[in-house]
Amino acid sequence: MDGWMDGCMDGCMEVVQCPNGYTTYESEKCGRLCVRYESNQCKSWFDARQTCQIEGGDLMAPSECSYPFFREQASLNEGNCSHFWIGGRTETPGSNYVTVKGDVILQDSSFSYWSIGQPDGLGGESCLEMRSYFNNYLMNDYHCQVKQGFICQVFLK
């Protein structure tokens, strides 16, 4: 890899409570999450990730714990940007996607919420987004330079 995963794995803050602008989500299975949906300021995947890292977190990585929050809140937070960058990317279109935490996203995994036929790597798509399909947010691969909303997560202790 070219270092695109560097940063958060070692440099993210762990906080006791969510920073201003972040919302706390809790579940018995997954614990607490601090999440911020940015739907008014659209950015490329890399610029969105940098924004999250400056705030002490990273783009929210897809998992069975985070996905319910994506779906619930993304539909409530549509502003100027209706699609959201999340923390997953591939170095080579057509190969496995890896989260910003370093986990491989398999198409047949228990938390794989890919849209039908995705990922397809069409035209070099290599970054992961949540896209609304008939009010149902699903994962899709897309061109990293496209500006859209994003979802940041700060990690709780």
C-alpha positions as CSV (number, residue, x, y, z in Angstrom):
1,M,0.0,0.0,0.0
2,D,1.1,3.6,-0.6
3,G,0.5,4.8,2.9
4,W,-3.1,5.9,2.5
5,M,-4.0,4.0,5.7
6,D,-1.4,5.9,7.7
7,G,-2.6,8.5,10.2
8,C,-5.6,7.3,12.1
9,M,-4.4,3.9,13.1
10,D,-1.7,5.4,15.3
11,G,-2.7,9.1,15.5
12,C,-6.4,9.2,16.3
13,M,-7.5,10.6,19.6
14,E,-9.5,8.5,22.0
15,V,-11.9,10.7,23.9
16,V,-14.2,10.2,26.9
17,Q,-17.1,12.2,25.4
18,C,-17.9,13.3,21.9
19,P,-16.5,16.6,20.6
20,N,-18.7,19.5,19.6
21,G,-20.6,18.7,16.4
22,Y,-20.4,15.0,17.0
23,T,-23.3,12.8,18.0
24,T,-23.0,9.9,20.4
25,Y,-24.5,6.5,19.4
26,E,-24.7,3.6,21.8
27,S,-25.6,-0.1,21.5
28,E,-25.1,-2.9,23.9
29,K,-23.2,-4.9,21.3
30,C,-21.0,-2.2,19.9
31,G,-20.5,0.3,22.7
32,R,-20.4,4.1,22.0
33,L,-19.5,5.8,18.8
34,C,-18.9,9.5,18.1
35,V,-20.1,10.4,14.6
36,R,-20.3,13.6,12.5
37,Y,-22.2,13.7,9.2
38,E,-21.1,16.4,6.9
39,S,-23.7,17.0,4.2
40,N,-23.3,20.7,3.4
41,Q,-19.6,20.9,2.7
42,C,-18.8,18.4,-0.1
43,K,-15.2,17.2,-0.5
44,S,-13.1,14.6,-2.3
45,W,-12.5,11.3,-0.4
46,F,-8.9,12.4,0.4
47,D,-9.9,15.9,1.6
48,A,-12.8,14.5,3.6
49,R,-10.4,12.0,5.3
50,Q,-8.0,14.8,6.1
51,T,-10.8,16.9,7.6
52,C,-11.7,14.0,9.9
53,Q,-8.1,13.4,10.9
54,I,-7.6,17.1,11.8
55,E,-10.6,16.6,14.1
56,G,-8.8,13.7,15.7
57,G,-10.7,10.9,14.0
58,D,-11.0,9.3,10.6
59,L,-13.7,8.5,8.0
60,M,-16.1,6.1,9.6
61,A,-15.1,2.5,8.6
62,P,-17.9,0.2,7.6
63,S,-18.7,-2.6,10.1
64,E,-21.7,-4.4,11.5
65,C,-21.7,-1.9,14.3
66,S,-21.4,1.3,12.2
67,Y,-23.7,0.4,9.3
68,P,-27.0,0.9,11.2
69,F,-25.9,4.4,12.1
70,F,-25.0,5.1,8.5
71,R,-28.4,4.2,7.3
72,E,-30.4,5.8,10.0
73,Q,-28.6,9.1,10.1
74,A,-27.6,9.6,6.5
75,S,-31.2,9.9,5.5
76,L,-31.8,12.5,8.2
77,N,-28.7,14.5,7.3
78,E,-29.1,15.1,3.6
79,G,-28.0,18.6,2.8
80,N,-26.2,19.8,-0.3
81,C,-24.5,16.4,-0.6
82,S,-26.7,13.3,-0.8
83,H,-23.9,10.7,-1.0
84,F,-21.4,10.2,1.8
85,W,-17.7,9.1,1.7
86,I,-16.9,6.4,4.3
87,G,-13.6,4.9,5.4
88,G,-12.8,2.3,2.7
89,R,-10.6,2.2,-0.4
90,T,-8.8,-0.1,-2.7
91,E,-5.4,0.4,-4.3
92,T,-6.4,-1.4,-7.4
93,P,-9.9,-1.3,-8.8
94,G,-11.3,-4.8,-8.9
95,S,-9.3,-6.0,-5.8
96,N,-10.5,-6.1,-2.2
97,Y,-11.5,-3.0,-0.4
98,V,-9.8,-2.2,2.9
99,T,-11.2,0.0,5.7
100,V,-9.1,2.9,7.1
101,K,-8.6,0.6,10.1
102,G,-7.0,-2.1,7.9
103,D,-9.8,-4.6,7.7
104,V,-10.6,-6.3,4.4
105,I,-14.2,-5.8,3.3
106,L,-15.4,-9.0,1.7
107,Q,-18.4,-9.0,-0.6
108,D,-20.0,-11.9,1.2
109,S,-19.2,-10.8,4.8
110,S,-21.9,-10.3,7.4
111,F,-21.5,-6.5,7.2
112,S,-21.2,-6.2,3.5
113,Y,-23.9,-3.8,2.4
114,W,-22.8,-3.4,-1.2
115,S,-25.4,-2.3,-3.7
116,I,-26.2,-5.0,-6.3
117,G,-23.3,-5.4,-8.7
118,Q,-20.9,-3.5,-6.5
119,P,-18.0,-3.0,-6.3
120,D,-17.5,-2.8,-10.0
121,G,-14.4,-0.6,-10.3
122,L,-16.0,1.1,-13.3
123,G,-13.6,3.6,-14.8
124,G,-11.1,3.3,-12.0
125,E,-13.5,3.8,-9.1
126,S,-11.6,3.0,-5.9
127,C,-13.1,4.9,-2.9
128,L,-16.1,3.8,-0.8
129,E,-19.3,5.8,-0.5
130,M,-22.8,5.3,1.0
131,R,-25.2,6.0,-1.8
132,S,-29.0,6.4,-1.5
133,Y,-30.9,3.8,-3.6
134,F,-34.6,4.5,-3.1
135,N,-34.0,5.8,0.4
136,N,-31.9,2.8,1.3
137,Y,-28.2,3.6,1.8
138,L,-25.9,1.0,0.4
139,M,-22.1,0.8,-0.3
140,N,-20.8,1.7,-3.7
141,D,-17.4,2.2,-5.2
142,Y,-16.9,5.7,-6.8
143,H,-14.2,8.1,-8.1
144,C,-12.2,9.5,-5.2
145,Q,-12.0,13.0,-6.6
146,V,-15.7,13.6,-6.7
147,K,-16.9,16.0,-4.0
148,Q,-19.6,14.7,-1.7
149,G,-20.6,14.5,1.9
150,F,-18.7,12.4,4.4
151,I,-19.0,10.7,7.8
152,C,-16.3,11.2,10.5
153,Q,-15.8,9.1,13.6
154,V,-13.8,9.9,16.7
155,F,-13.0,7.0,18.9
156,L,-14.2,6.7,22.5
157,K,-12.2,5.2,25.3
